[in-house]
Each structure stands twice: as structure tokens, then as C-alpha cells.
Amino acid sequence: MSRKRTLDGFFAPAEAKKPKIEIPEEVSDHPSYPFPIRHLPAVIADGLGFAPSSEGREINDQSDLDLLYFEPYVPKDIHRELFKFLRQELFFYRVQYHIKRGPVETQINTPRWTTVFGVDETCSFGADGNLLDSKTRQPVARDKYKCKPRPIPHCLDTLRTITEGTTGETFNFCLVNYYATGNDSISYHSDDERFLGPNPAIASFALGAKRDLLMRHKPKPPSEAAPATPEAKTIKLPLASGDMVLMRGPTQANWLHSIPKRKGRDSDKGRINITFRKAMVKGGTENYYQYNVGTGGVFRWDEKKQEMTPWPAS
């Protein structure tokens, strides 16, 4: 017995099929890469051509605050594919380091996966991948840096170029964090290091699971001369996949931000955070590689195991 079809059903448009994601053969490679990183698939690269997907909303209603919030920036039809692609293709580290407060030395285990690309304003990468002095265009000494700077790969550089074009800012560094579960987090901090220069602009992208970005004003030292000012309200931005926040002006010098732990919902499905920023001097390069690469082993996403695993696989 045949099924009856309603008139509405007959004329309803067929459900659009998602375009097939074909992984290109072109790769970004460099002696400092543990393995080559594939270029963006054409479907994702073409989709990014429509970014930003929404107008940025200014948030500047509190003291020393200047944000531009895109909900979203990455078009909705590609943000999931971009998340999956970057998680699969990039290499990551679980960095451990020591800090000393007086006579006490403490080991810090970074509660997220990290990786970093770029070099500060004093140098750039030549066509052959070697570092050149920005002023003389001559090769720099091999021992200039304690670390091994590496260029931003095509898959991230494409997003960097688009971000520069829509924000009017310039960036030479890309830091990537992967929050595997809701237990991965980053505590309150500000990106106000001297090597970023005054009033740095930082573009922060969210891909994958939704997580809250919390912001609070730095406490002001008491002063008899200064009049009392109302305490700034804590800000909570529920960053969804594809969203971007541009933090600029006096924000970093006066505000702290964090990604707290989160339970339930989709927090265990993984989240990638991409930040573009501009380091001005050598110290910035060495800082970023120390705290985002360190001396530990390389990890890569294993799709079958659904987790980061040591690379190369044993």
C-alpha cells in the first residue's frame, strides 16, 4: 500500500545536502613542524570569504572597556567543519613549567592543550622559511631565539588575513588552545605583557562547544585623592561556535578574563580557541613558545579514540 503525500510535502524543497569536504593535497610545512599541516579545504576557505557573518557589537559601557563582539564571525554553515579540521590537522602540547615565588618552586600543569605560530615584529619568514631581519632583510643568527619560531600555516593564516581586513588591526602571532573537556580551563589573567605594546588588540575566536568568557575589572589601588567610582560589573559572554571577540584599547591593561570549568551540556565535546595578537619584540616570541610549546611531546587528535594521542603513534 503506497503512502499518501500531502500537497505541502510534494512542493516542499528537498533538504540541502552539505557539500563534501575534500581535503586538499597542498600542505604547509617547515623544519620546525613535527608534521605538515594541510591547507584549508576549498569549501571552508570559500565560506570564510563571507566572514564576518554578522556585524560586530560594541561593548564599551564600562570603565576602560572596549570590545567588539561578533555573534557569529565564522559563517554557521562551516564553523563545525572548521573546528573538526583544525582539531585533526594541528599539533598540540600539554605544557608543564615551573614558577618560583620566593624560595618555593611550583610545577604548573597547563589545564588545556596548546600550540603557537608566528614571530615578533623584529623578524619575518622568507619564502624559504628562514628568519629574516625585518629592517635589513638579511638572515638572522641561528641563536637569536632560545626557541624555534615557525610560520603560521595556511589554514590559520587565511583566517588571520580576513580578520585583519575586517578589524583594521595587524597580527603576527596565532595561539591555539584546545579544551578537551569541561575540566579544561584558563584562570583570570590579562594579556598585558610589555612585549605586546600599549593598548594591544587581540582577536579571540571560539569553535566547538559553547563556553563562557568571564571578564572583571582589575582592582584599583585605594587613593585618598581619587574619588570613589562605582565597582565595574562582571561580564559574561556565552561564546558559541563561530563567535569572535576583539579586545582592544585599554581593555587588557584594566580587565581580567577567564574560561572557567563547566559541567554538562556539550562541554565535553571539545572547544578550540584561536587568538591573533601582535608581539613587538624578541621577548614576546620566547614567552609564547615557552608557555605554549615547552619541552614536552607532540600530540595529535585521534579520530577513532576521540582524544589527543602522542605523535608519532607508538
Secondary structure, DSSP 8 states (H G I E B T S, - for coil): ------HHHHHS------------S-EE--TT-SS-EE---HHHHHHHTT--SS--EEE--STT--EEEES-SS-TTTHHHHHHHHHHHS-BB--EEEEEETTEEEEEE-SSEEEEEE--TTEEE-TTS-EEETTT--B--TTS-SS--B---HHHHHHHHHHHHHHS----EEEEEEE-STT--EEEE----GGG-SS--EEEEEEES-EEEEEEE------SSS--------EEEEE-TT-EEEE-TTHHHHEEEEE----STTGGG-EEEEEEE---SHHHHHHHHHHHTTTS-EEEEETTTTEEEEES--
